[in-house]
Amino acid sequence: MDNHVHLENGPYTLDWLEKFVMQADRVGVEELGIVEHFYRFVEAKDCLYNEHIAPKQNQHLEDYLELMARAQQKGWPVRTGLEVDYIPGKEDNIRRALKGLPLDFVIGSVHWLDNWCFDADAASWEGRDLEKAYRQYYDVMAQAVESKLFDVLGHPGNIGYFGHRPDLDVLTRIENEWLARIKRHRICIEVNTGGLLRPAGTLFPRVDLLKRIRVANFDISLGSDAHYPEHVGHAFPETQRMVKQMFFPCVSRFQRRRCRLVSI
């Protein structure tokens, strides 16, 4: 299962979606979870809107949902999802926006710290206090889990998108505090192979954090973060072997906001 695929670089047509389905078949992926970025839809303005987002916020949610319904009617192995930016203070707006939508799962992700999109521009990191940035990031990540809005927590550690990190001992302490804070909550944590194609060149979460996630006994979901058909299932065979060696017993599949664990 590849539970993190985006169609946004093409039209909402069966022809474009079929390219992803065909690639999945070629690389042995049995099921695709399509998760469009919610902020791209005009219906998301109450959840996230700013001068950076506005030029991209021009899609209509009904067009996406209609496409996915048609694909499922054809028997294609696709699930309908959204990747929603978690913004502190917008919980009620997000809850209202998602209510009643025919979704199989929702990924909650953090890309924004106040008005800073930390994975959009490498130059924006110049002069940043790395420890402060990471502490804020993991605080917001904890709030995302505590909101109970999401089925999956997307790409933990993606604040390292451009490779900026505090010293390992500081980073480990921050991550351990975060894990201790969220441990009592039930949420699936994503293992995102797309980070291997980003400047960081690493899984999100990094392998050492993933080992601690296993100790904390969270379920996991696999996603490539593919934005183009050729990236579907990127690095899945070696990632599956690795998580199996870490003694993760299962990975997650989703249907109608319910999780089903499938043995690796």
C-alpha positions as CSV (number, residue, x, y, z in Angstrom):
1,M,0.0,0.0,0.0
2,D,1.3,3.5,-0.9
3,N,-0.8,5.8,1.2
4,H,0.6,9.1,0.2
5,V,0.2,10.0,-3.5
6,H,-0.7,13.4,-5.0
7,L,-2.4,14.1,-8.4
8,E,-2.0,17.9,-8.2
9,N,0.6,18.2,-11.0
10,G,-2.0,17.0,-13.6
11,P,-5.7,17.3,-14.3
12,Y,-8.4,15.6,-12.3
13,T,-9.0,13.0,-15.1
14,L,-9.1,9.3,-15.2
15,D,-6.3,9.4,-17.8
16,W,-3.9,11.1,-15.4
17,L,-4.9,8.9,-12.4
18,E,-4.5,5.8,-14.6
19,K,-0.8,6.6,-15.0
20,F,-0.3,6.3,-11.2
21,V,-2.4,3.1,-11.1
22,M,-0.3,1.6,-13.9
23,Q,3.0,2.5,-12.2
24,A,1.7,1.0,-9.0
25,D,1.1,-2.3,-10.9
26,R,4.6,-2.1,-12.4
27,V,6.3,-1.8,-9.0
28,G,4.1,-4.2,-7.0
29,V,2.0,-1.7,-5.1
30,E,-1.5,-3.2,-4.5
31,E,-3.3,-0.1,-3.4
32,L,-2.9,3.7,-3.7
33,G,-4.0,6.2,-1.2
34,I,-4.6,9.5,-3.0
35,V,-4.2,12.5,-0.6
36,E,-4.6,15.8,-2.3
37,H,-3.3,18.8,-0.3
38,F,-6.4,20.2,1.2
39,Y,-5.1,23.8,1.0
40,R,-5.3,23.7,-2.8
41,F,-9.1,23.7,-2.6
42,V,-11.2,26.8,-2.3
43,E,-13.2,25.0,0.4
44,A,-10.1,25.1,2.6
45,K,-9.8,28.9,3.0
46,D,-11.1,28.8,6.6
47,C,-8.4,26.3,7.5
48,L,-5.4,27.8,5.8
49,Y,-5.1,30.9,3.8
50,N,-2.3,33.4,3.2
51,E,-0.5,35.3,0.5
52,H,1.7,32.3,-0.3
53,I,-1.2,29.8,-0.5
54,A,-3.7,32.1,-2.3
55,P,-2.3,31.7,-5.9
56,K,-2.5,27.9,-5.6
57,Q,-5.9,27.7,-3.9
58,N,-8.0,27.4,-7.0
59,Q,-9.2,23.8,-7.2
60,H,-12.7,22.5,-6.3
61,L,-13.1,19.6,-3.9
62,E,-16.1,18.2,-5.7
63,D,-14.0,17.7,-8.9
64,Y,-11.5,15.6,-6.9
65,L,-14.1,13.6,-5.1
66,E,-16.0,12.9,-8.3
67,L,-12.9,11.6,-10.0
68,M,-12.1,9.3,-7.1
69,A,-15.7,8.0,-7.0
70,R,-15.5,7.2,-10.8
71,A,-12.1,5.4,-10.3
72,Q,-13.5,3.3,-7.5
73,Q,-16.6,2.4,-9.5
74,K,-14.2,1.1,-12.2
75,G,-12.7,-1.1,-9.6
76,W,-9.3,0.6,-9.5
77,P,-7.4,0.0,-6.3
78,V,-7.5,3.6,-5.0
79,R,-8.5,5.1,-1.7
80,T,-9.7,8.7,-1.3
81,G,-7.8,10.9,1.2
82,L,-6.7,14.4,2.0
83,E,-3.5,15.7,3.4
84,V,-4.5,18.5,5.7
85,D,-2.2,21.1,7.2
86,Y,-2.6,21.3,10.9
87,I,-2.7,24.9,12.1
88,P,-3.1,25.5,15.9
89,G,-6.3,27.3,16.6
90,K,-8.0,26.1,13.4
91,E,-9.2,22.8,14.8
92,D,-12.9,23.6,14.7
93,N,-12.6,24.9,11.1
94,I,-10.8,21.7,10.0
95,R,-13.4,19.6,11.8
96,R,-16.3,21.4,10.0
97,A,-14.6,21.3,6.6
98,L,-14.0,17.5,6.9
99,K,-17.4,16.6,8.3
100,G,-19.4,14.3,6.0
101,L,-16.8,14.0,3.3
102,P,-16.6,10.6,1.6
103,L,-13.0,10.0,2.7
104,D,-11.1,6.8,3.5
105,F,-8.4,8.6,5.6
106,V,-6.9,11.9,6.4
107,I,-3.3,12.7,6.9
108,G,-2.4,15.5,9.3
109,S,0.8,17.3,8.4
110,V,2.8,20.2,9.7
111,H,4.5,22.5,7.1
112,W,3.8,25.9,8.7
113,L,5.2,27.3,12.0
114,D,3.3,30.6,12.3
115,N,3.8,32.3,8.9
116,W,6.9,30.3,8.0
117,C,6.6,27.4,5.6
118,F,9.9,25.7,6.5
119,D,10.1,23.3,3.6
120,A,9.4,25.8,0.8
121,D,12.6,27.8,0.6
122,A,16.1,26.8,1.8
123,A,17.1,30.5,2.2
124,S,14.4,31.0,4.8
125,W,16.5,29.0,7.2
126,E,19.3,31.5,7.3
127,G,19.9,32.7,10.8
128,R,17.3,30.5,12.4
129,D,17.8,29.1,15.9
130,L,17.6,25.3,15.0
131,E,16.8,24.1,18.5
132,K,14.0,26.7,18.8
133,A,12.6,25.8,15.4
134,Y,12.6,22.1,16.2
135,R,11.0,22.6,19.6
136,Q,8.2,24.6,18.0
137,Y,7.8,22.0,15.3
138,Y,7.4,19.1,17.6
139,D,5.1,21.0,19.9
140,V,2.8,21.6,16.9
141,M,3.1,18.0,15.9
142,A,2.0,17.0,19.3
143,Q,-1.0,19.3,19.1
144,A,-1.9,17.8,15.8
145,V,-2.1,14.3,17.4
146,E,-3.9,15.7,20.4
147,S,-6.6,17.3,18.1
148,K,-7.8,13.8,17.2
149,L,-8.6,15.1,13.7
150,F,-6.4,12.8,11.7
151,D,-6.0,9.1,11.0
152,V,-2.3,9.4,10.0
153,L,0.5,11.7,11.2
154,G,2.3,12.7,8.0
155,H,6.1,12.5,7.6
156,P,7.4,13.2,11.1
157,G,10.7,15.1,11.0
158,N,10.0,16.8,7.6
159,I,11.3,20.0,9.2
160,G,14.6,18.5,8.2
161,Y,13.6,18.8,4.5
162,F,16.7,20.9,3.6
163,G,19.0,19.0,6.0
164,H,19.0,21.6,8.8
165,R,19.2,19.9,12.2
166,P,20.4,20.8,15.7
167,D,23.0,18.6,17.4
168,L,22.0,15.0,17.6
169,D,21.8,14.9,21.3
170,V,19.5,18.0,21.3
171,L,17.4,16.6,18.5
172,T,17.0,13.2,20.2
173,R,15.9,14.8,23.5
174,I,13.3,16.9,21.6
175,E,12.0,13.9,19.8
176,N,11.8,11.8,22.9
177,E,9.9,14.4,24.7
178,W,7.5,14.5,21.8
179,L,7.0,10.7,21.8
180,A,6.4,10.7,25.5
181,R,3.7,13.4,25.1
182,I,1.8,11.6,22.3
183,K,2.3,8.0,23.5
184,R,-1.1,7.8,25.1
185,H,-2.9,8.8,21.9
186,R,-3.9,6.4,19.1
187,I,-2.7,7.5,15.7
188,C,-0.9,5.9,12.8
189,I,2.5,7.3,12.0
190,E,3.6,7.6,8.4
191,V,6.9,6.2,7.1
192,N,7.5,8.5,4.1
193,T,10.0,7.5,1.5
194,G,9.7,10.7,-0.3
195,G,12.3,12.3,1.9
196,L,14.9,10.2,0.1
197,L,14.2,12.3,-3.0
198,R,14.3,15.6,-1.1
199,P,17.5,17.6,-0.2
200,A,17.6,15.8,3.2
201,G,18.0,12.4,1.5
202,T,16.4,10.5,4.4
203,L,13.2,8.8,5.4
204,F,10.7,10.9,7.3
205,P,11.0,9.9,10.1
206,R,14.7,9.2,10.2
207,V,15.7,5.6,10.9
208,D,16.8,6.3,14.5
209,L,13.5,8.0,15.3
210,L,11.6,5.2,13.6
211,K,13.2,2.7,15.9
212,R,11.9,4.7,18.9
213,I,8.5,4.9,17.3
214,R,8.5,1.1,17.2
215,V,9.4,1.0,20.9
216,A,6.5,3.3,21.6
217,N,4.3,0.8,19.9
218,F,2.7,3.0,17.2
219,D,1.2,1.6,14.0
220,I,2.7,2.7,10.7
221,S,1.6,3.6,7.2
222,L,3.8,3.6,4.2
223,G,3.8,6.5,1.7
224,S,6.0,7.6,-1.1
225,D,4.7,11.2,-1.3
226,A,4.7,10.8,-5.0
227,H,3.8,13.9,-7.0
228,Y,4.4,12.2,-10.3
229,P,3.6,8.6,-11.5
230,E,7.2,7.5,-11.6
231,H,7.7,8.1,-7.9
232,V,4.9,5.7,-6.8
233,G,6.3,3.1,-4.4
234,H,9.7,4.7,-4.4
235,A,12.2,2.7,-2.3
236,F,9.4,0.5,-0.9
237,P,11.1,-2.9,-1.1
238,E,14.0,-1.9,1.0
239,T,11.8,0.2,3.4
240,Q,9.5,-2.7,3.9
241,R,12.5,-5.0,4.7
242,M,13.8,-2.4,7.2
243,V,10.5,-2.0,9.1
244,K,10.1,-5.8,9.2
245,Q,13.6,-6.0,10.7
246,M,12.6,-3.5,13.3
247,F,9.7,-5.9,14.2
248,F,6.9,-3.8,13.0
249,P,4.3,-6.5,12.6
250,C,1.9,-4.7,10.3
251,V,1.2,-1.8,8.0
252,S,-2.1,0.1,7.7
253,R,-4.8,0.2,5.2
254,F,-7.8,2.5,5.4
255,Q,-11.4,2.5,4.4
256,R,-14.1,5.0,5.5
257,R,-11.9,6.4,8.2
258,R,-11.2,3.0,9.6
259,C,-7.8,1.4,9.9
260,R,-7.1,-2.2,9.1
261,L,-3.7,-3.7,9.9
262,V,-2.1,-6.0,7.4
263,S,0.8,-8.2,8.2
264,I,4.1,-7.4,6.5
